[in-house]
Amino acid sequence: MLNFAQQLFGSDTNKEFTMFDSFYEHPDLLFLDATVQLTRLTTSLDDYLGQDVIQLLIRTDPRMCNLASIRFISFSCFFLIQFSLYFIIQF
């Protein structure tokens, strides 16, 4: 989709609107104003970013934090229920 938009609104194709230039006093709105064109990656995004960046994204992803919290809470509730049932059966 961005590739198609680049064909219509790239730097030299449309003078009324361009993807890579900002209007008025707001620089770098969607892309850096210095951007000339988009380039297709020849490798996977994981290879392009590298494992360090991928691990950082995983560690800072709030969805992962929430997922870990949900798993911990679920495990804690399960353990509490099991312990309670064991305690009730014993007495």
C-alpha positions as CSV (number, residue, x, y, z in Angstrom):
1,M,0.0,0.0,0.0
2,L,2.8,2.4,0.8
3,N,4.5,1.5,-2.4
4,F,1.4,2.4,-4.4
5,A,1.0,5.7,-2.4
6,Q,4.7,6.4,-3.2
7,Q,3.9,6.1,-6.9
8,L,1.1,8.6,-6.6
9,F,2.5,11.0,-4.0
10,G,6.3,10.5,-4.1
11,S,8.7,13.5,-4.1
12,D,8.5,14.2,-7.8
13,T,5.1,12.9,-8.8
14,N,2.6,15.3,-7.2
15,K,3.3,18.9,-6.4
16,E,0.1,19.5,-4.3
17,F,0.8,16.7,-1.8
18,T,4.0,14.7,-1.2
19,M,4.6,11.9,1.2
20,F,8.1,12.9,2.1
21,D,7.7,16.7,2.6
22,S,6.0,18.4,5.5
23,F,3.7,21.4,5.2
24,Y,3.8,24.6,7.2
25,E,5.9,24.5,10.4
26,H,5.6,20.8,11.2
27,P,8.7,18.9,10.1
28,D,8.9,15.1,9.7
29,L,5.2,14.3,10.0
30,L,4.9,10.9,8.5
31,F,8.5,10.4,7.2
32,L,11.6,12.4,7.7
33,D,11.7,15.3,5.3
34,A,15.0,14.1,4.1
35,T,13.4,10.8,2.8
36,V,13.7,10.4,-0.9
37,Q,11.9,7.1,-1.5
38,L,10.8,3.8,0.2
39,T,12.9,0.7,-0.4
40,R,11.7,-2.9,-0.2
41,L,13.6,-5.0,2.3
42,T,15.3,-8.0,0.8
43,T,15.6,-9.8,4.1
44,S,13.1,-10.5,6.8
45,L,12.3,-7.8,9.3
46,D,13.9,-9.9,12.1
47,D,17.1,-10.1,10.1
48,Y,17.0,-6.4,9.3
49,L,16.5,-5.3,12.9
50,G,18.7,-7.9,14.5
51,Q,18.1,-10.1,17.5
52,D,19.0,-7.4,20.1
53,V,16.3,-5.1,18.8
54,I,13.8,-7.9,18.5
55,Q,14.5,-9.0,22.2
56,L,14.1,-5.3,23.3
57,L,10.8,-5.0,21.5
58,I,9.6,-8.2,23.1
59,R,10.7,-7.1,26.6
60,T,9.0,-3.7,26.3
61,D,5.8,-4.8,24.5
62,P,3.0,-4.1,27.0
63,R,1.0,-7.0,25.5
64,M,3.7,-9.4,26.6
65,C,3.8,-7.8,30.1
66,N,0.0,-8.2,30.3
67,L,0.2,-11.8,29.0
68,A,2.8,-12.7,31.6
69,S,0.7,-11.1,34.3
70,I,-2.4,-13.0,33.2
71,R,-0.4,-16.3,33.2
72,F,0.9,-15.5,36.7
73,I,-2.5,-14.6,38.1
74,S,-4.1,-17.6,36.5
75,F,-1.5,-19.9,37.9
76,S,-1.8,-18.3,41.3
77,C,-5.6,-18.7,41.3
78,F,-5.3,-22.3,40.2
79,F,-2.8,-23.0,42.9
80,L,-5.0,-21.3,45.6
81,I,-8.0,-23.3,44.5
82,Q,-6.1,-26.6,44.5
83,F,-4.7,-25.8,48.0
84,S,-8.1,-24.8,49.3
85,L,-9.6,-28.1,48.0
86,Y,-6.8,-30.1,49.5
87,F,-7.3,-28.3,52.8
88,I,-11.0,-28.8,52.8
89,I,-10.7,-32.5,52.0
90,Q,-8.1,-33.0,54.8
91,F,-10.4,-31.6,57.4
